[in-house]
Amino acid sequence: MVLTAVVMQECACPTELSEVFEQMQQEHEELSLLLVILKQMAAETSEADRRSHSFHAMTSLKQSTVLFMNRFEDHLQWGKNELFPLVSVYAGTSCVSSIMTSIREMGNNYDLAVRYVNSFLQLSESEYMIETPEGLEVTWSNMLRAMVILSDYLELEKNKVFPLADQLLTDIDYLFS
């Protein structure tokens, strides 16, 4: 089951819930694309062989990383404040409770990713860390770990919430058809 814009457009009775799920899908697409771009930037920066190019690429990567993390945090807050309270109204608290364990685990993973990002940002400020192969390797490994965790986070959220969205929208559509 994959949540699609087609499902949302074909609902017999479009609801606030369908709009929220559509926003969730759009945010997932946006965050996934931004993460791919960030991964490309990280790969290009790690391959930069001239110091001035490396510094410029590192500065750009740091700025993009901060912007991405702010956007990701906005997504998390939106889910906490709007998505899950609305889902609990439609699906009941027992349904939401069943996925809360996964969501708590995702939250722990997000916290770990934040620590890796912060470590990357701190290490990238050190001349030694960005001028030596050993330093660059440590710096990049933190960034790459964070990206893997964030990618897994989005995938897990998609695998847990999108099927629920499909089921709820199908049920609502069935009631109104």
C-alpha positions, 0 to 999 in steps of 0.5 A, spaced: 500 500 500 502 506 497 499 513 499 498 517 492 496 523 490 491 519 486 488 516 492 487 523 495 484 526 489 479 520 488 476 520 495 468 521 495 469 525 501 475 529 501 477 531 509 482 534 513 485 527 514 486 527 507 489 533 506 494 532 512 496 525 509 497 529 502 501 534 506 505 528 509 507 525 502 509 532 500 514 533 506 516 526 505 518 527 498 521 534 499 525 531 505 527 525 501 530 529 495 533 534 500 537 528 503 539 526 496 542 533 494 545 533 501 548 526 500 551 528 493 554 535 496 557 530 502 560 526 496 563 532 492 566 535 498 569 529 501 572 528 494 575 536 493 582 536 493 584 543 493 584 546 500 580 552 497 575 548 494 574 544 500 573 549 504 568 552 500 564 546 499 565 544 506 562 551 508 556 550 503 555 543 506 554 545 513 549 551 511 545 546 507 546 541 513 543 546 518 537 548 513 535 541 512 536 539 519 531 545 521 526 543 515 526 536 518 525 538 525 519 542 522 516 536 519 517 532 526 513 538 530 508 538 525 507 530 525 507 531 533 502 537 533 497 536 527 498 529 524 498 524 530 492 528 534 488 528 527 490 520 526 488 518 533 481 522 532 480 518 526 483 511 527 482 511 535 488 512 540 489 504 540 491 504 533 496 510 534 498 507 540 500 501 536 505 505 532 507 509 538 513 504 539 516 505 532 515 512 533 519 513 539 524 508 536 524 513 530 525 519 535 531 516 539 534 514 532 533 522 530 536 524 536 542 520 534 542 523 527 542 530 531 548 528 535 552 526 529 550 532 525 552 536 531 559 532 531 560 533 524 559 541 524 563 541 530 569 537 527 568 541 520 570 547 524 577 545 526 583 546 521 586 539 522 579 536 521 578 538 514 586 539 512 588 532 513 585 525 510 584 522 517 581 528 520 576 529 513 575 521 514 572 522 521 568 528 519 565 525 513 563 519 517 559 523 522 555 526 516 554 519 513 552 516 519 547 521 520 544 521 513 543 513 513 539 514 520 535 520 517 534 516 511 532 510 515 527 514 519 524 517 513 523 510 510 520 507 517 515 513 518 513 511 510 512 504 512 508 505 518 504 511 517 503 511 509 499 504 510 495 507 516 493 513 511 491 508 506 487 504 510 483 510 513 482 514 507 479 507 504 475 506 510 472 514 510 471 513 502 467 507 503 463 510 508 461 516 504 460 512 497 
